[in-house]
Amino acid sequence: MEHFRISPAKWDPIQEMSKLVVVVPSYRPEQVSSFRDRWVTPELPVRFVHVHDSPTLLDAPGGLDHDCTTHVCWADADRMLGDSAWIISRRTDAVRSLGFLVAAEMGASYVCSIDDDCKPPPGGVAEVRRFWESHLAPLCRGMSPTFSTTGDREWARPRGLPRPDEDLSETSVPVVINHGLWDGVMDRSGRDELEVTDGGNVPVPLDRFDSETTVVPKGFFYPMCGMNVCFRIEMLPSMYFGLQGHIVERDGSLSKLRYDRYGDIWAGMVSKMVADDLGLSVTSGPPNVMHDRQSNSHVNADKERHGLVLHPKLLRDIFDVVSRWTPVGSRHGRQDAVAVATVVREISSLLSCTGLEGYDQDEIDYLNMWSTALDGWVGFSVR
């Protein structure tokens, strides 16, 4: 296990929290209200973008609070993106991509994505504050590398391994994405949920998913979950959750895609390849949200069935190839949206390759459409 700790550099959490925008997708009016009651507090300067997965804003109980929260819907995607509005998926959690663009327009330095069925840790405003601080700390401070060990750091400490209170390095590795975990109902696939539960009817909760902030090693992927992840705005060109669920056609009608519930997974892989290429880091661990699953395991399994087939092919033929790239010297170490966009466009060009073997025509058509959408996304995310 690589031994990193959050850099002890000076950091003002209040100042950084004012630069954070939280994006929440929802299609249930009651969840819009319950999320607001749980998370939005005037004592903290955090701003929110609630993305209503609906043609118009949902009629949420108690009305819509516009003081700390901006509410957007499909109509806003059409207004902002015009003929390119089709790249914002509909009737899927990937609609949150619209909120990322809105957060950028609001001047966010950090964007956090959270699902509407997530609760903050119990304890009131103080715990909510610690939640945001836990996300921002690695992004603001970076991670200081020290040692590597396969032993447990507390009770099986090998000789020579420094103690947590011993600062060894003033250097820090820049972190651009911090992936949080969960308590309560685990984020499983629909297939796995059906296998490990009573036919998907009885969720298996976790009392606590204990972890430390860990740097995901270079060349390795991780299952990024959109319910609890925070990133620096420079990574926006790589954080495209699409194409999933439905897309809007030129005549305004919706067309259902074969793929859903893989937007965050594939965005996590694209963004990790970008970070690796640029010499930047991704962390995973705290903070945890309490997850009360609102979705149905049988429905989820059906939505994921085509993705289960395409996913290993992408790993084998595209993502694994990119993960082994040698970083280009002129952009290695850069932490800006233009450098991120350059790598994303290179990945996009691989998705549009028509010479791949073992893919049916529907898969090839989808990859070409994804490539086009990704190029369009980059254009809107780098202004």
DOMIPA-429633 format. One line per 8 residues: their letters; for each residue x, y, z of C-alpha. Coordinates in nm, 3 decimals. Layout:
REM residues N
a) X:Y:Z ~ ...
REM end
This chain:
REM residues 383
mehfrisp) 0.000:0.000:0.000 ~ 0.139:0.338:-0.094 ~ 0.175:0.555:0.212 ~ 0.050:0.905:0.139 ~ -0.092:1.162:0.373 ~ -0.273:1.486:0.301 ~ -0.013:1.761:0.280 ~ 0.010:1.979:0.593
akwdpiqe) 0.016:2.295:0.377 ~ -0.183:2.590:0.507 ~ -0.543:2.589:0.392 ~ -0.847:2.798:0.470 ~ -1.156:2.572:0.449 ~ -1.404:2.857:0.462 ~ -1.238:3.034:0.172 ~ -1.228:2.716:-0.035
msklvvvv) -1.587:2.618:0.047 ~ -1.707:2.938:-0.115 ~ -1.554:2.808:-0.440 ~ -1.737:2.473:-0.422 ~ -2.054:2.399:-0.623 ~ -2.243:2.075:-0.556 ~ -2.437:1.915:-0.844 ~ -2.740:1.696:-0.765
psyrpeqv) -2.950:1.519:-1.033 ~ -3.310:1.427:-0.951 ~ -3.635:1.324:-1.116 ~ -3.839:1.292:-0.794 ~ -3.995:1.614:-0.660 ~ -3.990:1.490:-0.301 ~ -3.615:1.418:-0.322 ~ -3.545:1.776:-0.430
ssfrdrwv) -3.700:1.895:-0.106 ~ -3.550:1.629:0.121 ~ -3.200:1.687:-0.017 ~ -3.234:2.060:0.048 ~ -3.343:1.998:0.406 ~ -3.047:1.769:0.470 ~ -2.762:1.952:0.301 ~ -2.834:2.319:0.236
tpelpvrf) -2.750:2.544:0.530 ~ -2.691:2.921:0.540 ~ -2.403:2.873:0.786 ~ -2.184:2.731:0.506 ~ -2.100:2.916:0.182 ~ -2.143:2.607:-0.039 ~ -2.360:2.655:-0.349 ~ -2.578:2.392:-0.515
vhvhdspt) -2.705:2.313:-0.865 ~ -3.008:2.084:-0.869 ~ -3.052:1.926:-1.212 ~ -3.418:1.831:-1.268 ~ -3.432:1.535:-1.506 ~ -3.746:1.678:-1.661 ~ -3.847:1.908:-1.950 ~ -3.941:2.175:-1.693
lldapggl) -3.861:2.228:-1.326 ~ -4.025:1.981:-1.089 ~ -4.293:2.099:-0.851 ~ -4.105:2.020:-0.531 ~ -4.289:2.022:-0.196 ~ -4.214:2.344:-0.012 ~ -4.112:2.521:-0.333 ~ -3.767:2.582:-0.475
dhdctthv) -3.510:2.762:-0.261 ~ -3.308:2.990:-0.489 ~ -3.089:3.149:-0.221 ~ -2.816:2.882:-0.223 ~ -2.944:2.662:-0.503 ~ -2.971:2.704:-0.879 ~ -3.234:2.482:-1.042 ~ -3.201:2.372:-1.406
cwadadrm) -3.381:2.127:-1.634 ~ -3.382:2.002:-1.995 ~ -3.499:2.341:-2.120 ~ -3.179:2.494:-1.985 ~ -2.970:2.235:-2.168 ~ -3.151:2.327:-2.490 ~ -3.091:2.697:-2.426 ~ -2.724:2.663:-2.333
lgdsawii) -2.614:2.409:-2.592 ~ -2.849:2.472:-2.885 ~ -2.811:2.209:-3.157 ~ -2.560:2.025:-2.936 ~ -2.809:1.977:-2.651 ~ -2.833:1.609:-2.746 ~ -2.501:1.544:-2.569 ~ -2.680:1.595:-2.234
srrtdavr) -2.845:1.261:-2.161 ~ -3.201:1.249:-2.030 ~ -3.389:1.012:-1.798 ~ -3.063:0.900:-1.642 ~ -2.829:1.013:-1.367 ~ -2.589:1.123:-1.641 ~ -2.807:1.434:-1.680 ~ -2.582:1.573:-1.405
slgflvaa) -2.334:1.671:-1.679 ~ -2.555:1.975:-1.737 ~ -2.496:2.076:-1.377 ~ -2.119:2.058:-1.426 ~ -2.141:2.313:-1.707 ~ -2.364:2.537:-1.495 ~ -2.116:2.512:-1.206 ~ -1.839:2.626:-1.440
emgasyvc) -2.049:2.926:-1.546 ~ -2.093:3.009:-1.177 ~ -1.716:3.034:-1.139 ~ -1.666:2.715:-0.935 ~ -1.311:2.605:-0.859 ~ -1.436:2.268:-0.731 ~ -1.739:2.063:-0.831 ~ -1.891:1.788:-0.618
sidddckp) -2.140:1.537:-0.754 ~ -2.386:1.381:-0.507 ~ -2.701:1.174:-0.560 ~ -3.035:1.290:-0.425 ~ -3.078:0.980:-0.205 ~ -2.762:1.052:-0.004 ~ -2.758:1.193:0.348 ~ -2.475:1.376:0.525
ppggvaev) -2.318:1.219:0.836 ~ -2.532:1.274:1.147 ~ -2.427:1.562:1.367 ~ -2.570:1.875:1.211 ~ -2.381:2.163:1.054 ~ -2.047:2.066:1.209 ~ -2.050:1.725:1.037 ~ -2.164:1.873:0.707
rrfweshl) -1.873:2.118:0.730 ~ -1.630:1.831:0.794 ~ -1.776:1.646:0.496 ~ -1.693:1.928:0.255 ~ -1.353:1.980:0.417 ~ -1.270:1.611:0.368 ~ -1.343:1.641:-0.004 ~ -1.153:1.966:-0.046
aplcrgms) -0.845:1.881:0.162 ~ -0.664:1.656:-0.092 ~ -0.772:1.880:-0.382 ~ -0.638:2.193:-0.212 ~ -0.333:2.053:-0.036 ~ -0.226:1.754:-0.246 ~ -0.081:1.435:-0.101 ~ 0.267:1.403:0.047
ptfsttgd) 0.437:1.072:-0.046 ~ 0.640:0.888:0.213 ~ 0.669:0.507:0.221 ~ 0.497:0.203:0.074 ~ 0.394:-0.100:0.279 ~ 0.171:-0.406:0.258 ~ 0.129:-0.413:0.635 ~ -0.141:-0.248:0.842
rewarprg) -0.014:0.086:0.965 ~ -0.154:0.062:1.318 ~ -0.088:-0.280:1.466 ~ 0.151:-0.438:1.212 ~ 0.384:-0.143:1.159 ~ 0.704:-0.263:0.984 ~ 1.035:-0.132:1.110 ~ 1.124:0.193:0.935
lprpdedl) 0.769:0.298:0.853 ~ 0.715:0.653:0.985 ~ 0.437:0.733:1.226 ~ 0.144:0.944:1.105 ~ 0.260:1.245:1.307 ~ 0.607:1.246:1.148 ~ 0.622:1.486:0.852 ~ 0.881:1.363:0.604
setsvpvv) 0.823:1.562:0.290 ~ 0.737:1.920:0.209 ~ 0.653:1.825:-0.149 ~ 0.301:1.726:-0.245 ~ 0.147:1.539:-0.535 ~ -0.129:1.747:-0.700 ~ -0.472:1.585:-0.668 ~ -0.748:1.667:-0.918
inhglwdg) -1.023:1.419:-0.819 ~ -1.128:1.295:-0.476 ~ -1.367:1.001:-0.481 ~ -1.576:0.954:-0.167 ~ -1.736:0.632:-0.047 ~ -2.061:0.548:0.130 ~ -2.230:0.396:0.432 ~ -2.565:0.223:0.421
vmdrsgrd) -2.659:0.059:0.090 ~ -2.350:-0.019:-0.116 ~ -2.322:0.100:-0.477 ~ -2.344:-0.239:-0.647 ~ -2.445:-0.327:-1.000 ~ -2.800:-0.451:-1.044 ~ -2.670:-0.799:-1.129 ~ -2.455:-0.820:-0.817
elevtdgg) -2.734:-0.682:-0.600 ~ -2.968:-0.956:-0.721 ~ -2.706:-1.221:-0.649 ~ -2.611:-1.115:-0.296 ~ -2.956:-1.012:-0.171 ~ -3.296:-1.174:-0.155 ~ -3.362:-1.133:-0.525 ~ -3.285:-0.764:-0.496
nvpvpldr) -3.570:-0.706:-0.253 ~ -3.370:-0.676:0.070 ~ -3.068:-0.440:0.055 ~ -2.760:-0.545:0.247 ~ -2.649:-0.234:0.437 ~ -2.301:-0.154:0.556 ~ -2.274:-0.003:0.902 ~ -1.952:0.171:0.803
fdsettvv) -1.722:0.160:0.500 ~ -1.395:0.237:0.676 ~ -1.110:0.369:0.464 ~ -0.825:0.616:0.447 ~ -0.756:0.866:0.172 ~ -0.562:0.661:-0.081 ~ -0.388:0.764:-0.403 ~ -0.508:0.544:-0.693
pkgffypm) -0.181:0.417:-0.850 ~ -0.076:0.536:-1.193 ~ -0.195:0.297:-1.464 ~ -0.479:0.163:-1.248 ~ -0.850:0.231:-1.283 ~ -1.109:0.248:-1.006 ~ -1.491:0.228:-1.008 ~ -1.580:0.597:-0.981
cgmnvcfr) -1.931:0.647:-0.845 ~ -2.112:0.968:-0.934 ~ -2.301:0.971:-0.604 ~ -2.002:1.116:-0.414 ~ -1.706:1.257:-0.608 ~ -1.537:1.597:-0.611 ~ -1.303:1.739:-0.875 ~ -1.110:2.050:-0.966
iemlpsmy) -1.278:2.250:-1.240 ~ -0.972:2.207:-1.465 ~ -1.076:1.841:-1.506 ~ -1.419:1.935:-1.647 ~ -1.335:1.831:-2.008 ~ -1.279:1.474:-1.883 ~ -1.581:1.454:-1.650 ~ -1.849:1.385:-1.911
fglqghiv) -2.121:1.147:-1.788 ~ -2.270:1.032:-2.117 ~ -2.414:0.908:-2.346 ~ -2.660:0.712:-2.133 ~ -3.033:0.659:-2.097 ~ -3.207:0.874:-2.359 ~ -3.095:1.147:-2.596 ~ -3.303:1.416:-2.759
erdgslsk) -3.347:1.406:-3.136 ~ -3.362:1.712:-3.365 ~ -3.742:1.699:-3.366 ~ -3.746:1.713:-2.985 ~ -3.841:1.349:-2.934 ~ -3.641:1.120:-2.704 ~ -3.451:0.819:-2.833 ~ -3.355:0.540:-2.594
lrydrygd) -2.994:0.420:-2.597 ~ -2.878:0.067:-2.522 ~ -2.658:0.191:-2.239 ~ -2.729:0.331:-1.895 ~ -2.568:0.348:-1.548 ~ -2.217:0.343:-1.696 ~ -2.176:0.719:-1.731 ~ -1.986:0.762:-1.407
iwagmvsk) -1.778:0.446:-1.455 ~ -1.659:0.545:-1.802 ~ -1.611:0.910:-1.702 ~ -1.400:0.785:-1.413 ~ -1.181:0.586:-1.649 ~ -1.140:0.869:-1.900 ~ -1.054:1.120:-1.626 ~ -0.809:0.877:-1.463
mvaddlgl) -0.627:0.827:-1.795 ~ -0.606:1.203:-1.833 ~ -0.469:1.246:-1.480 ~ -0.210:0.974:-1.538 ~ -0.097:1.129:-1.865 ~ -0.056:1.471:-1.708 ~ 0.121:1.344:-1.396 ~ -0.171:1.433:-1.169
svtsgppn) -0.334:1.218:-0.901 ~ -0.672:1.079:-0.803 ~ -0.762:0.989:-0.446 ~ -1.035:0.767:-0.304 ~ -1.166:0.727:0.050 ~ -1.332:0.981:0.281 ~ -1.577:1.140:0.310 ~ -1.862:0.890:0.328
vmhdrqsn) -2.225:0.966:0.252 ~ -2.515:0.772:0.396 ~ -2.680:0.609:0.095 ~ -3.051:0.520:0.100 ~ -3.101:0.344:-0.231 ~ -3.411:0.459:-0.415 ~ -3.360:0.257:-0.735 ~ -3.480:-0.097:-0.814
shvnadke) -3.226:-0.378:-0.857 ~ -3.423:-0.550:-1.135 ~ -3.454:-0.225:-1.330 ~ -3.086:-0.148:-1.275 ~ -2.980:-0.491:-1.399 ~ -3.182:-0.443:-1.716 ~ -3.032:-0.097:-1.775 ~ -2.679:-0.231:-1.730
rhglvlhp) -2.701:-0.547:-1.943 ~ -2.555:-0.401:-2.264 ~ -2.290:-0.212:-2.072 ~ -2.177:-0.536:-1.910 ~ -2.091:-0.664:-2.258 ~ -1.925:-0.347:-2.390 ~ -1.732:-0.261:-2.073 ~ -1.469:-0.541:-2.092
kllrdifd) -1.418:-0.472:-2.462 ~ -1.339:-0.108:-2.389 ~ -1.098:-0.216:-2.116 ~ -0.919:-0.449:-2.353 ~ -0.904:-0.241:-2.669 ~ -0.911:0.127:-2.570 ~ -0.876:0.207:-2.201 ~ -0.590:-0.036:-2.143
vvsrwtpv) -0.404:0.105:-2.443 ~ -0.435:0.463:-2.320 ~ -0.339:0.369:-1.964 ~ -0.002:0.257:-2.096 ~ 0.074:0.576:-2.288 ~ 0.402:0.745:-2.215 ~ 0.318:1.100:-2.103 ~ 0.404:1.372:-2.351
gsrhgrqd) 0.683:1.578:-2.199 ~ 0.548:1.917:-2.305 ~ 0.225:1.872:-2.109 ~ 0.337:1.645:-1.823 ~ 0.266:1.815:-1.492 ~ 0.027:2.071:-1.641 ~ -0.293:2.128:-1.445 ~ -0.514:2.328:-1.677
avavatvv) -0.828:2.266:-1.881 ~ -0.651:2.304:-2.217 ~ -0.405:2.024:-2.139 ~ -0.691:1.807:-2.010 ~ -0.892:1.873:-2.327 ~ -0.597:1.773:-2.546 ~ -0.576:1.428:-2.386 ~ -0.955:1.383:-2.395
reisslls) -0.959:1.453:-2.769 ~ -0.692:1.186:-2.819 ~ -0.905:0.937:-2.629 ~ -1.208:1.044:-2.831 ~ -1.026:0.967:-3.154 ~ -0.975:0.608:-3.037 ~ -1.345:0.568:-2.961 ~ -1.432:0.652:-3.321
ctglegyd) -1.204:0.380:-3.461 ~ -1.403:0.159:-3.698 ~ -1.137:-0.113:-3.730 ~ -1.206:-0.276:-3.394 ~ -1.270:-0.650:-3.406 ~ -1.536:-0.829:-3.205 ~ -1.784:-0.539:-3.196 ~ -2.131:-0.553:-3.345
qdeidyln) -2.259:-0.264:-3.556 ~ -2.468:-0.122:-3.272 ~ -2.160:-0.101:-3.053 ~ -1.956:0.066:-3.326 ~ -2.234:0.317:-3.391 ~ -2.252:0.395:-3.020 ~ -1.875:0.448:-2.991 ~ -1.881:0.684:-3.288
mwstaldg) -2.169:0.879:-3.134 ~ -1.991:0.888:-2.795 ~ -1.677:1.020:-2.966 ~ -1.875:1.298:-3.135 ~ -2.049:1.387:-2.810 ~ -1.721:1.389:-2.620 ~ -1.567:1.629:-2.871 ~ -1.872:1.853:-2.835
wvgfsvr) -1.850:1.837:-2.458 ~ -1.485:1.944:-2.467 ~ -1.583:2.245:-2.674 ~ -1.834:2.363:-2.413 ~ -1.611:2.287:-2.114 ~ -1.309:2.485:-2.239 ~ -1.404:2.847:-2.296
REM end
